[in-house]
Amino acid sequence: MKTRFAPSPTGHLHLGHAFAALTAYDAARAAGGTLVLRIEDIDRGRCRPEFEAAIMADLAWLGLDWEQPVRRQSQHFDDYAAALAKLEDLGVLYPCFCTRREIAAEIASAVDAPHGPEGPLYPGTCRMLSAEERMERMEREAYALRLDIAKAISHLEGALHFDERGRGPQGEQGLHQAQPRLLGDVVLARKELPVSYHLAVVVDDALQGIDLVTRGVDLFHATHVQRLLQALLGLRTPVYAHHRLVLDETGKKFSKRDHVMTLRALRAAGATPADIRSRLDL
């Protein structure tokens, strides 16, 4: 059994991170397995080595150990490029030149804009551009590579499923039927950034042999499109367990700006690892 904890080194870990890390660690240990620590440092402009060092110090203080070596996403762009090339060969990618402002304006002006569980979906503005226009604009403009959901689904044979722990029997043998259309034509890479979250985690989980993905319930809908990517790329599918979120007094998720709730600050104030577990009801 392998689980994983995959923080981004853009700040110090807080109580929400501690809950996620301890949940993954406890699940692995209960099955006699190991935790994998992955550093999601693709955004080199925001990621800093001192935060990575602090992450490891916080996790060690909590009593966690993890498999070596640690995988840093910034060192594996070739893996993501290979996955993108395979998707390109399948004909399921297209360049999108729309800015966020342009997308918002088009959605606002649409009579019936498509919506998903997280809000309005990309309306497909660039999906119908000709091959000639795409090539010409890619030479001079910034762009994102989007997954053409309709074309991607056309490559499937039958329905997709994934196993979700902790939600009771759902469908055939307790499996969820994936609904890849939920998030629309998601971004998988950008001209200046060779991979996005959805593609990177799918590739990483497969290469690292992750058996169980534990993560916050706010990422449950991401599983649907990630299951589609696994099918397109011929990758194995882990079991998923989406856990509750740790919220502050106002009902909001903790952020890295909540400095008083970082593990670093709590430790300095005299908290122990046992105190953290107790506070998190673990």
N, C-alpha and C positions, 0 to 999 in steps of 0.2 A: 504493500500500500504506500503510495506516494501522494502527498498533498503539497500545496505550495502557498507561499505568501509572497506577494509581488508588489512592493511599495515603489513609489517614485521618489527619488532623493531631491525633493524640492522644498523640504521643510522637516521639522521634527515630528516624530510619531506622537499621536494623541490617543485618547482612550478608545476611539473607534478603531484605530489601527491595532491596538492591543487586543481588542476583542477578536478581530479577524485573524490575527496571528495565533492567538491562543486556541481559537476554534480549530484552525487547520492543524496545529501541532498536536492537540489532544486527540483529534480524529486519527492522525497517523499513528500516534503512540498506542492508542487503544487497539489498533489492528497489528501492532508489532512492526509498523512501518517507519518511514522517515519523512521529514519536512524538507522541501526544496525552497531555498530563498532565491528569488529572482529580482534583480534590480531593473525596473522599467525606466531607463534613462535615455529614451529616444530624443526627448526635447533637451538638447544640449544647452540651449540658452537659459533654462531655468534650473537644470540639475547641477548640483555642486558636490564635490567629493567630501566635504565636511559633513554634509547631511547623510551621505552614504555611511560614513564612519559612525555617525550618531545613531543611525538605524541599527547597525550591528551591535553597538554598545547597549542600546535599549533592549533589544531582543535577548542578548546574553544576560542582562540584569533580570529579565523576566524568567530566566531559567531555560530558555530555548536553545537547542542546538539544531544544526541543519547540514544537509549533504553538501559536500564540496566537489568541484569548485562552484562558486556562485556564478550564475549566468547574468551577464550584463547585456541588455538588448543592443546597446550601441556598438558592441563588438560582433554582432551577427547580422549585419545588414545583407550579407550575401544570401542568408537563409530566406529572408523576406523577399529579396529580389527574385529568387528561384520560384517562390510561390506565386508572386505576381506574374512572372513569365508564363507559368502554367495556366493561370486564369486568362491571361492575354491570348494564349493559344486556343482556349475554349471560346473566345469571342465574347466574354461576359464583362469586360471593362470598357469604360468610355471616359474621355477627359471632360471635365466640367470647368468652365471658365467663370462661373457666376461668383460674385462676391456675396458675403453674408447680407449686405444691405440690399442687393438686387434680389436675392432669394426672398427676403422678408417682404419686399415691395410686391413681388409677384404673388406671394401667398395672400397678402392683404387685399390685392385686387381681384383675386379669384372668387368666383361665385361659390364654388364647392371645392375648396382646397383639401387634398387628402390629409388625413390625420392618423397618427398612431398613438400608442400608449404614452409617449413622451411629448406629444404635441404635433405641430404640422410637419409633414414629410416634404422632402425635396420634390418639387413638382415635375422634374424631368426635363427642364428647359433645354439642356445641351444633349439630350439623348438622341435627338433626331438630326444632329448636324451631319453633314456629308463627311466622308473620309478626307476629302481634299481640304475642307475648311478646318477640320480637326488638326491635320498636320501643319497647316499654315499658321494657325493660332498657337499651337504648342511651341513653335519656334520663338514666339515673341511675348507670350503672356504666361502669367502664373496660372496653374490649374491643379485640380484634384482629380484623382482617378476614382471613379465611382463604380460600384458593382451594379450591373444591370440585372435587377432582381428577376424580371420576367424571363430574360434569356437564361439566367442561371437555373431557375426552376425547370426550364424546358429540358435540361440535361439530366434531371432526376428520373429514377424509375421507382414509382410508388412514393408513399409518404415517408417523411423523416420523423424519427422519434429520439428522445433523450430521457435518461433516467434521472428523476429528481427525488432526492431523499427528503423525508420529513414532511411531505405533503399528502400522505395517504394514497390509496389506490387511485390512479388516474389513467383511464384508457386501458389498452392492452398490457397486461402484466405490470400495471403501475407506471407505464411510460407516458410521457407527454408527447403529443403530436406537435412537432415544430411548425411554426407559422412564419416562414422567412419574410413574408411581405410586411410584417409588423413595423419595421423600421425603414422601409423604402430602400432607395438606392444609396446605401451608406458609402462613405468615403473610406477607401482602403489605403491610399497613399496620396502624397502631394509632390509637386515638382521639387520643393525644397526639403521635404521630409519623406523618406522612402517607404514609410509604412505607418499605418494607424493602429489604434488599439485592437480593433476586431481581428485583423489579420495577424498581428504580432502574437497575441495570446494563443490563437489557434495553432500557429506554427510552434511556439515555445512549448505549449502543453504536450504536443505530440513528440517533439524531439527530446523532452525531458522525461517522458514516460509517466505523466501525471495520471493517476487513477481516479482521484476524487478532487474536484474543484469546489472549495468552500469559499463563498464570497457573499457580499451583502445582497439583500433582496432587491435593492435598487438596480442591480445588474441582471435580474432575472430575464427581462425581455431581450437582452443582448445574446442570450443563449440561443435564441431562435435563428438569428443570422449566422452566428458562429457554427451552429450545427450544419447549416447549409455550406459554409466554407469547408468544413471537415469532409463533407460528402464530395464536393467538387475536387478537393485536393487529395482524396483517398487517404485521409488520416483517421486514426481511431478516435472514438468518442469517449471521454471520461464520464464518470457519474458526477452529477452536480448536487450541491446542497447550498441553497441560498438562505442565509441566516438573517435574523433581525438586525436592525441598525441600532447603534448607541446614539441617543439623542440628548441634547442639552435641556435646560429647564424650559426653554421656549418651544421645544419639540422639533428643533432643527438638528441636522447632522453636525458633528464637530468638524471644524476645518483646521488647517495648519496655521490659521491666523489666531486661533484660540490658544494663545501661548500659556495661559495658566493651567490648561488641561493637557499639556504635553507630558509625556512620561518623564522627560528631562526635568520639568518644573515640579512635578509631583514627587519625584525621587528626591529633589533638593529640599522639598518641604517635609521629608521624613517618611514618605510612603514606602511600603515594602511590596514585593511581588504578591504576597498573600493579600495585602490590602487591595491591590488592583483587581485580583480575581474576585474578591468579595464584592467590590464595588460593581463589577460587571456581572454579578450573579453567576459566576462560573464555579 
